Amino acid sequence: LIESSTTAIPTSSSTPMATASSTTSIAMASSTTAMATTSSILTTSSTTPIATSTTTPTRTTTTTPTPATSSTTVPATSSSTTPMIPTTTPHVIAPEFLHASICQSAAYPCHSNNITVCFSTNSKMNSDLDLTLAVTGLMGNNTRTGEYVPVKGPESGDIRVQTLNRSDVLGAFNATGAWDRSRGDLKVKFAQDTQPYQIYCFRFTVINPVEAQDCAHVNLSMMGMDMASIKLENLDTLVCSTDLIGQGQCQAGAFPRVPSTLQGGGCPLKVVDPRMLFALIGQSTAAPCSINTISVGLAFNVPMVCSGCAGGGPVVTISGLNGTATRSDGAMPLQIYGQPLSTAVWDQAGSLSLDLSLLPPDVGRGACEMFNFSFNVTNSHLARPSAPEVKVQTSCLATPEQDMMYSAGAAAPLAEHLGMCTMKKMSQSNPWPGAKHNLLKFNFSTNVSLVANCGRILIDKLQEACASEGMMHIGCRDAGMFSMGPQGTNATGMWKTYTHNLHRQGSLELHLLQDTVPGTVYEICFNVTNPAVAQSAPMIEMVVKQREFVDVCQVEHDAASVPQNPCSSGDTVCALEAGDAAPLKIRAPAFLKKEIGQSTPYPCQENLITVTLMSNIPMQHRSLITISNLAGALSASAQLNLTGT
């Protein structure tokens, strides 16, 4: 672009500038001219010239250079001066973007998010050319589905655009831009001409999606001009940052915790995964027909606010609170931090829904804060054998449904401080792989009386143990005290199988038919089939439940006893050792005996080969045994007849 003779030529304060004469050539804008740093551009006054590159601009003169002062911009020659004659062929610089950056203000899901775009060009953008600046690709990649997801808002149409530069360029862009939510595109028109090498910034607001996603790949282009598009990068500038302070993971410690810095959080439309950190619930009493205060504590890694939720929100829903005598009257008064501040919606089927947008603004709902509230229900006249399985989830913010941790609170110190398990020990009869009759013997005692039709015992984490799903017969001295359910047959339990940590797990639930006596040791036993692969004795748990009391204890292994020889013949090769009684410790499959002999060593004689095998794992029908390396035999390949037992 050829500079007009009436335009001042910007120079560095340290670079002399030639005076105009009849032989002075036209000054051409150099492609090597360095753009001023963002810092200097965004803080300088409107009269400050743009700094030039240290590379000397192409200028020829026959006069003596006159240095310019550092405080004054050298004026251009007047129009009456002898015209400047070019010494080289004039040319036009291709317009291009020199700088393109983008950042965001919030990485929280469902939050209002200010998107800031900055750019500069090497040439002037004339507003009367009807140019349009297009920001495209504002759609993040969902980390769960891999799909590109539009922002939650605003809807397509005109949205507000705010210019962020110096006072002299505040009106560089129109106050609104054309927004297409489905494509993530924004088109902005120029209200004034822009100058080359000047950084211009503008800002607009979107509402983040509700689920976690990676940052978007956003491009900037100039519609109406033959100009290559450019990728918008997330850079540290005066108005942008690559990291977001206070929007990262919750640091360790007591609540409220301090969110850390989210590295890379300034990348556009990067959204953190909303998660529930804690979900605690407890009750004040288990007495029938009594007023029972249910206490809830929730903590999230993101603020519990959501712009654009339908009907308000986000809404916290607690389910599984069935079995109360409180009717579905709709509104349920709440106590929040001990004060009656709000109401929720109660359903006697066992659910409570709380719209967090209805809470007073001073109630803590921030990231990494514990939100506590309570409400009263009336217990049923029927005894409840244990606390229900309570779940919680939130709408708008896509936190998955999860189980609530049971917390009896200060009103039930026995469960929290004293515990109920005082003795819990288990042994087994057979450590061999695949053994169909491994008798697991369990001895336990408690420091409280477990009440009939109320107390329950769960023997859990029986890793890789095999048994038929459903009712399981139990034996040993005290089997008659238990059943698979409150009205079940005595000397039975309920066997369930599930998967945990990539392993099959078994659990046996026992309901008490008689009250237990504190300190008394009780004994039951049951049969399982061992897995066919070796494993160490797993960490088995005993869970004792009675009304609001829950105690989880790790079962002790019998590491000293030596189980009885599993071979009916009493062969010493089958003898077991100390440690084999540890429950579900399984030996590796092996041949206990593997002997081979022959009937004659003479050449060319028929030779009877005798093989003796004994394994510690049952050989199933159609199992294949291969004896190899019988080298030197003259018998041709054929099917052989076997004899023996």
Secondary structure, 3 states (H helix, E strand, C coil): CECCCCCCCCCCCCCCECCCCCCCCCCECCCCCCCCCHHHHHHCCCCCCCCCCCCCCCCCCCCCCECCCCCCCCCCCCCCCCCCCCCCCCCCCCCCEEEEEEEECCCCCCCEEEEEEEEEECCCECHHHCCEEEEECCCEEECCCCCEECCCECCCEEEECEECCCHHHCCCECCEEEEECCCCEEEEEECCCECCCCCEEEEEEEECCCCCEECCCCEEEEECCCCCCEECECCCCCCCCCCECCCCCECCCCCCCCECCECCCCCCCCECCCCEEEEEEEECCCCCCCEEEEEEEEEECCCCCCCCCCCCCCEEEEECCCCECCCCCEEEEEEECCEEEEEEEEECCCEEEEEHHHCCCCCCCCCCCEEEEEEEEEECCCCCCECCCCEEEECCCCCCCEECEECCCCCCHHHHHHCCEEEEEEEECCCCCCCCCEEEEEEEEECCCCCCCCEEEEEEEEECCECCCEEEECECCCHHHEECCCCCCECEEEEEEEEECCEEEEEEEEEECCCCCCCCCEEEEEEEECCCCCECCCCCEEEEEEECEEEEEECEECCCCCCCCCCCCCCHHHCCCCCCCCCCCECCCCEEEEEEEECCCCCCCCCCEEEEEEECCCCCCCCCCCCCCCCCCCCCCCCCCCCCC
